[in-house]
Amino acid sequence: MRSGAKVAVVGGVFAVVATGVGYGGWNLYNGLTGNGGEGGVTTRSAKETGPPSADEVERTAKDFLTAWAAGEGPAAAQLTNNAAEAEPLLTGYREDAHVTKAVIKPGAAVGAKVPFTVEATVEYEGTSKPWSYSSELTVVRGLTTGRPLVDWQPSVVHPQLTKGTSLATDTASAPPIKAVDKDGSELTKEKYPSLGTVLDQLREKYGAKAGGKPGVELVVTSADGSVPDTTLLTLTKGEEGTLRTYLDAGVQAAAEKSVKQFGRASVVAVEPSTGRIRAVANSPAQGFNTAFGGAQAPGSTMKIVTAAMMLDKGLVSGPGSSVECPATVTWEREFHNLEDFSLGTTTLQRAFARSCNTTFIKPVKPLGQSAGSALGETALKYFGIGAEWQTGVKTWDGAVPASTGAETAASYIGQGKIQMNVLNVASIAATVKGGAFRQPVIVPQDLDDREVATAQPLPAGMAQTLRQLMSAGAAGEGTGARAMASVGGNKGAKTGSAEVDGQGDSNAWFTGYADDLAAAAVVDSGGHGGDAAGPVVAQVLNAR
């Protein structure tokens, strides 16, 4: 039996000091406190109800953390409301993560939440390293027993753990990489926080091809490989291999800065002539990569594709085509322009520049039943939306599903069932500027000989018209003119606002290009596209 745990209580704040992880500490703790009952929990004669008391919160947290620190995974799991899921992670802390020593210091409870810090030692094949972090737990009352229990979440063990992931210390699954941009500048998570998940995926997929050698690491891992390993502690350094990406450090820095001012925002920059991804950034920077994996209604940025469909179907012939822009239009329900503005009979170019919703709904009615699928067909045919993109990392590649009734009308202005992210929308703008869809890529194809998605080039007349429409959107009375005023060169833009159920303000969307760089941004609850997302795109384009 390994040495046990010592429990110290100082001014109501206790610390669990494990001089060696083992079961003795748990048994010792119950002997000192006099707690009885199965699993170290005091036997109750009647089922308790209501929120746990302050005393129950402190006692339950203390019991759980003591058992965990002493290596009593099964006993600690019984003090949670989901022992079946908790036990493997708590037991694996010692057996898989190879934690040989732990000091857990809880802070003062805030209601039912108890924050705590962990000072641990990880040892593997004769090498040991200190490891420290903070987490928190919440005490709830068990639904069937009425006992106070720790509300089980994997993040209790470590804040980066999620369902389906675990901790493991072993030889790394892939060698470390030194990722560099197109000009050879190093790209690190510390300097470019939004690249964290991207660099993890690149390492997992291409680390072995980059010429490095793996070391020994403590990682967050998933059994099915659905989540790339995330390194938490390096015990033995491997040898880095150099991996060249298509990112641009200068544009990436601008992208990081541009979204940082918002609670939730994303931006991507793509080179129209090649499809090469030059930047990707999110706020918050850590966590899910919304820029590549998000799926949201893109609002009026979708009118670029709608205009292409109208041209392809012969509903309009060019930027000077005569169209109607009434204040409202009915398609099973009433659709409005912003503040019910009306342009009467006008040109397609002016209606696009002013983002007239009704112009992009009313002319589609003559298509009949085919209206429900025509937009998705155009999106795939010319813009590659809905094809399987092979960028080099995981991406969501957009969806424009067939629709019926009012949803069809909504889809033509970027609502309804349409789902996009800023990578998709940046690619749409890049396709207009370059005249053809070039699937976005973040690393060279010859790394793995992957096949990229393809689409038909835009017909010459369509490409010219779309560029003229976007040029009008970035100048004069265009809704993107103010945001693009600081951007020089050959430029175009389209704004968008997407309504979300239960959300007070619309999500702000904006996409634009200048010379050989296209970008798109979304700001959650940002309102009008030109007000919030527009300056984000302009800042990125000005970094070219």
N, C-alpha and C positions, 0 to 999 in steps of 0.2 A: 504494500500500500504506500502510495506517495504521501508526502506531508500534506497537512490539511490547510484550511483557510482560517485566517484570523479576521474577526469582525470587530471594527472599531466604530463607536458612536460618539461623535463630537458635536455638541450643540445641536443635536437633532439631525445632523447629516452624517451618514455612515459611509464607510469605505470597506470594500471587500478586497483583502490582500491575499492573493493566492501565491504562495511560495513554490508551488508545484501543482499542476492541475491534476486532480484526482478526486475520488469519491469521499475521502475522509473528511474534507472540509464541510460538505453538506451535512453529514451525520453529526459532526461536532457542533455545527450551528444549531441544529434542533435540540441537541443536548443542553446547550447553554440557555436557549430561550424558553425551553419547556413546551414548545409547540408539539402537538400530537396529531394523530390522524394519518390516513394514508397519503403518501407523497409529501409529507411535511406540512399538511394543511390542517388547521384546527378543525376538529369535528363540530358540526353545527346541528343543533336540534331542530331548527326550523329554517325554511327557505327565506333568505333575506331579499328585500326588494329595494328599488330606488338606487340612485347613484352611489358608488362606493364612498365611504367617509374618508376624511383625511388620514385617519389612523389605518384604515384598510388599504389605502393607496400606498402609504409608506411601508406597511408590513409586507404587502404582496410584492412590491418592487424589490424590497430587501431579500425576501425569500427567493424570488426568481433569480436575481443577480448573483446571490451567494451560490445557488446551485449551479448556475452557468459557469461562474468563475472557478468553481471546484471541479469542473469537468463532468458534472452530473447531468448530461444531456437529457436522459429520459425523465429524471425528476423535475428538471427545469421545464420541460415540455408539458408536464402535467399541471403546471401553474399557468398555462396559457389556455385560451378558449379554442385552440385547434392543435391538440397534441400531435396528431398524425402528421401534420405538415411541419410543425416546429421541431420535432425530435431529430430528423435527419440533419438539419442545419446546425442545431445546437451540439449534437454529437460530432458532426463533421468539423466543427470548430477545432476540436482536438485532433481528430483522426485524419482529416483531409487537409485542413489548413495548417496543421502541425503547430498549433499554438501550445507552447509548453509552460507559459507563465502568464498570468493576467492580473491586473490591478484595476478594479472597476470603482469609480468614484461618482456616486449620484449627486446631482445638485438638488436644490429645493424644488419640490413639486409645485407645478402650476395647475391647480385643479386636479384633474386625473392624469396629467402628463408628468413624467419624471425624466428629465434630461440626465445623461451620464457620460462620463469619459472613460475610455479604455486605454490602459498602458499595457501592452502585451509584448511577448517575445515569441518570435517564430523561428523554429529550428528545423533544418532539413539536411540530412547527410553531413553532419558535423559543422554546418554553417548556421549561425544564428544572427538575427537582426531585430532591433526594437521596432515596434509598430504601435502607433497611437492614432486615435480618432474619437469622434463624438457621435452619439446617437440619442435616441429617446424611446420611451415606451409609454403606453397608455393603459391604465387599469380600468376594466369594465366589470360589470356583474354578469356572471354566467347565466345564460337564458334558462337552462334546465336545473342547475344546482343552486343558483343564487349566490355562489361564492364569488369573491373578488378575484379576477384573473387578468393576466396580461393579454391585451388584445393583440393577437398574433399577426405580425407583418414581417416578412423577411428583412425589412429595413431595420428592425430592432437589432439584429445581429451586426449589420453594417448598412449604412445609409444607401449604398449603391446596389444592394441586393434587391432583386425583384422576383416575382413569382417565376419559377422555373430555373432560377440561377442559384449558384452555390459558390463557396470559397474552396480553393484548392491551391496547394503549394507543390510544385513539381517542375520538371524541365519544361520550359515554355513551349507552347504548341507551334510557335513561329519565331524565327529570329527577330531581333529588333531591327528597325529600319531608320535610316536618316532620309526623311522625305525632303525633297527640294523642289523649288518651283521651276518654271520654264527656263529661268536664267541661272539656276544653280543655287539660289538663296535657300537656306534651311528653313523648314516649316515645322514649328513645334507647337504643342498644345499650350505651353505657357505663354508664348507670344501671340498665338492665334487660337483662343479658346474654342471658337466654333468648329475648329477642325478636329476636335477630340474624337468624336465618333467616326469621322472620315478616316483619320489616321489609324485608328484601331482596326477598321475594316480593311484598309490597304495593307496593313501589316499581316493580318490573318490570311489574306488572299495571296499576297505577293511577297511576303517576307522571305520565303525560301528561294524565290527567284532573284532576290536582290543580292544574294551572295553572303549573307551574314550567318552567324552561328547562334543558336538559342542559349540562354542562360537559365537560371532557376528563379522563379517568380511566384509570388502569391497573387492570384488573380480571381476576379469574378468571372465565372464560366457558366456555360449551359450545356447540359448533357447532349442535347440534339444539335448543338452548333448554331442555333438560331440567333444567338447573341455573340458577337466577337469578344474574345477574352479582353478584359480590362485589367491592366496591371495596377495593383495596389502597393506592392512592395517588391523590390528587386534584391534577392539574396546574393546571387552571383551574376555579374554582368555578362551578357553575351557579346558577340561582335556584330556591329551594325553593318547592314548592307545599304547602299544608296539606291533610293527609288525616285526616279524623275516623274513629276506630275506636270499637268498642264496649267496648274494654278499660277497666278501672278501675285507675288508678295505685296506689291504696292496696291493693287486693286483689292486684295484680301484685307489689307489693313484698313482701307477706306470702308469696305463692307462691314467689318467688325465695328468700327466707330459709328457708322450710320444707323445701325439697329440698336445700339447700346442704350439709347435714350428712351426706348419704349419697353414696356413690360413684356409684350409678346410681339415679335416681328421677325421677318425672314427676308433675305435677299439673295439672288443668284445672278452672276454675270457670265455670259456665254459669247464666244467669238463667232459671228455669223459666217465668216468665210470657211471655218473649219469645224465648228461645233465644240471646240475645246472650252471646257469650263475654267473660267479665270478666277472665280471667287464664289464662296458660299458662306453665309453667316446667319446666325440666329440669336435672338434674345428671348429667353435666357440661353447663354452659350452652351451650357452643359445639358446633357439629357437627350431627348428625342430630337433627331435632325428633321425638323418640320420643313425646312427648305427643300429637302429631297424626298421625304416620306409623307408629308402632309397631304390631306385630301379635303379641300374646301371649295365652296362655290367661288368662282373667280370674278363674278360681277361683270361689268361692262367691258373688261378687257377681252371677253369672249366675242365681242362684236367684230373683232378682227377676223375670226373664223366665220362668223355669220355673214360678213361682207363677202368673204371668199365664196361661201356657198351661194349667195345671191348672184354673184357674177357667174359662177359655174352653171347655175340653173337658168341663166338668161333673164332673171328677174330685174336686173339692172345691167347697164352696159359699160359704165365708167364713172369717174368721179363727178361728172357733170350731169348724170342721170337725174331726171325729175322724180322726186319722192315726196310723200306727205309726212308731216310731223305734227299731228294733232296732239292736244293735251292728254288725251286718253284713247285707248283702244280696247275693245272687248274680245276676248277669246275664252269663253266660258266664265271668265271673271274679268274685272276691269284692271287694266294696267295703266300706270301713270308715268309721266315724265317728272323729273325733279321739280317740285313746287308747281307742277302742272303747266310748265312752260309750253308754248306752241310756236312753231316756225311756219305753220301753214304749208304751202307748196314750196319746196326748196330743192337744193341739190344734195346728192348723196354725200359729197364732201363736207358740206356745212352741217348736215345732220350727224355725221360721224364726229366732226370736230366738237360739236356741242353735246354729243352723246345722247341723242334723242332715242329713247326706248321704243317709242311707238313706230318709228321708221323701220326698226329692225324686227318688228313683229307683224305689222299689217301686210307688207308685200309677200309674206311667206304663206298666207292663207290659201292662195290658189294651188299650192302643192298638194292639198288634200291629205290623205292618209300618209303619203310619203314624207310629209313635213316632220313626222315623229322620228324618222331615221336619217333624214338628209344631212343634218348638222354633224352627226357622228361619222357619217360616211366621208364628208369633206375633211373633218378633223384628222381622220386616219389617212385618207388619200394624199393629202398635201402636207400635213403637219406632223404625221407620225404619232399622233395622240391615240393611245390605246394599244400601240404596238409594244413589244417587249424590248425595252431599252437595255443595253449592256454598257453602262457607263464606266464600270470598274468597281463600283460600290452599289449598295442596295438603293433603289429608287422606286417611287410610285410614279407610274408613267401616264397618268391621266385617264379619265373615263367620261365619255359622252354617250351614255346609253340611250336607246330608243325610248320615246315617251309618248304619252297621249294627252289630249285635252289641254287644260291650262298649263300643265307641266311642259308641254311642247313650246308654248309661247314663252314661258319663263326661261327655258333653256337658251333661247336665242339672245337673251340679255344676261346670260351667265348665271342663272339661278336654277331652280328645279333640281334635277338629279346630277347635274354636272359637278365633277370633282377634279380639282387641279391643285398643284402647288407652284411655287415660284420658279422652280426649274422648268416645269412644263410651259408656263407663260413666257418666261425669258426665251425659251426655244421658239415659241410662236413668233415673237418679235424678231428673233434672229433669222427665222425662215423668210419673213417678209423682206428684211434688209438684204439677205444673201440670195434670195430668189429660189431657194430650194432648202428642204429639210436636211440638215446634217445632224445626225443623232449626237446629243451631248456626250462627251467623254472626258474623264478626269485623268486617265493614264493612257499611255500608248496601247493600241490594240495588239501589237506584236508581243506584248508580255505574255498573253495567253491565247492569241489567235481567235479571240471571240468575234462573233459576227454581230455587227451593229444593225439596228433597224433602219429601214429605208422607206422612202415615200416618193411619189412623183414630183418632179420639179413644178413650181408654179408656172402656168402658162405666162408668156411674156406680158400680155395685156393685163392679166390679173395681178402679176407682181408689180407692174408699174402703177396700177390703180391703188393697190394696197399701200404702197410707199407714199403715194400722193395723199391718201387719206390720213396716214399717220403723221405725215409732215404737217398737215393742217391741224392735227390734234396737238402739235407741239408749238404752234405759233398763232398769232392773231387772236381770234376769239376762241381758240381751242381750249378745252378744259385742262390740258396739260401745259399750256403756255407759260404760266407763272413758274411752275416747278422747273421747266426746262430753260428758263431765260438765261441761266448762267452757263449752259452747256453749248459749246461751239460745235462746228462741223456739220456734216450732213446728218440731220437728226429727225426723229419721229417719235410719237408717243401716243398712248391711250390710257385713260383713267378708268377706274372701276370702283364701285361700292357694292358690297354684297351683304344683303340682309341675312341675319342669323336668328332663328327662333329663340326667344327668351333673352336676347341681347339688346340692350338699349341703343347703342350706336352700331352702325354698319362697319364691317371690316373694310379698310381702305386698301385698294389695289392700284398698282401703277406699273406699266411696262413701257420701255422706250429704248432707243438705240442712238448712238452717235458714232459715225464712221464705222470701224470694225469692232464694235462692242455693243452688245445688247444686255439689258438687265431687267429684272422684274422684282417687285417687292410687295409684301402684304404687311399691314399693321392691324392687329386685332383691335376692334372697337375704335379704329382711327377715323371713322367718318368718311368724308369725301376723299377720293383717291389722290387728288392733286395736293391736298393739304398735308397729309401725313406720309403716305408712301412715295409721293412724287419727289420730295427732297432727298429721300433715301436713295432712289434710283439716280438722281442727278449727282449726288456726291460720289457714287460709284463710277458713273460714266466720266466724271471729271478727273478720275484717277488714271484714266487710260494713257 
